[in-house]
Amino acid sequence: MFGKEKKDQRFAVKESHSVGPYSLWVLCDTATGVNYLAAGGNGLSLSSITPLLDENGTVVIDKTIPETI
């Protein structure tokens, strides 16, 4: 609170989409660069999260730290 520095956020939202009553997000772990696909219902809570994979089945890693949306 007083005299404490604000920590950088560990996860950044790269993309967000609404599909009917559900929301999808692409999140990036700013420490490791690993991308995740997250889904939630009605925008209230996160219901699932999984590493995002490319066409070869390997984990997508972002070498740059994205800006938070």
C-alpha positions as CSV (number, residue, x, y, z in Angstrom):
1,M,0.0,0.0,0.0
2,F,2.3,2.8,1.2
3,G,5.9,2.7,-0.1
4,K,5.4,-0.6,-2.0
5,E,6.1,-0.8,-5.7
6,K,3.5,-2.1,-8.1
7,K,4.5,-5.5,-9.4
8,D,4.3,-6.2,-13.1
9,Q,1.4,-8.5,-14.1
10,R,2.5,-12.1,-14.7
11,F,-0.1,-12.7,-17.5
12,A,-1.1,-10.4,-20.4
13,V,-4.3,-10.7,-22.5
14,K,-3.2,-10.9,-26.1
15,E,-6.7,-11.5,-27.6
16,S,-10.3,-11.8,-26.4
17,H,-13.4,-13.0,-28.2
18,S,-17.0,-13.7,-27.3
19,V,-18.8,-16.8,-28.7
20,G,-22.4,-16.8,-27.6
21,P,-22.5,-16.8,-23.8
22,Y,-18.8,-17.8,-23.6
23,S,-15.6,-15.9,-23.7
24,L,-12.2,-17.0,-25.1
25,W,-8.8,-15.4,-24.3
26,V,-5.3,-15.9,-25.5
27,L,-3.0,-15.2,-22.5
28,C,0.7,-14.9,-22.4
29,D,2.9,-15.7,-19.4
30,T,5.2,-12.7,-19.4
31,A,7.9,-14.6,-17.5
32,T,8.1,-17.6,-19.8
33,G,6.5,-16.5,-23.0
34,V,4.1,-19.5,-23.0
35,N,0.7,-18.8,-24.6
36,Y,-2.5,-20.2,-23.1
37,L,-6.1,-20.5,-24.4
38,A,-8.6,-19.8,-21.6
39,A,-12.4,-20.1,-21.7
40,G,-15.1,-18.9,-19.4
41,G,-18.9,-18.7,-19.2
42,N,-20.9,-15.6,-19.0
43,G,-17.8,-13.5,-18.4
44,L,-17.9,-14.3,-14.7
45,S,-15.2,-16.9,-14.1
46,L,-12.5,-18.8,-15.8
47,S,-13.6,-22.4,-16.4
48,S,-10.6,-23.9,-18.3
49,I,-7.1,-23.1,-19.4
50,T,-4.7,-25.0,-21.6
51,P,-1.3,-24.3,-23.3
52,L,-1.8,-23.0,-26.9
53,L,-0.3,-25.4,-29.4
54,D,0.8,-24.8,-33.0
55,E,0.1,-27.0,-36.1
56,N,2.9,-29.4,-35.1
57,G,1.6,-29.8,-31.5
58,T,4.4,-27.8,-29.8
59,V,3.6,-25.1,-27.2
60,V,3.4,-21.6,-28.7
61,I,6.1,-19.3,-27.0
62,D,6.1,-15.6,-27.6
63,K,9.6,-14.1,-27.5
64,T,8.3,-10.6,-26.9
65,I,6.3,-9.4,-23.9
66,P,2.9,-8.2,-25.2
67,E,1.1,-5.2,-23.9
68,T,-2.0,-5.7,-21.8
69,I,-5.2,-5.0,-23.6
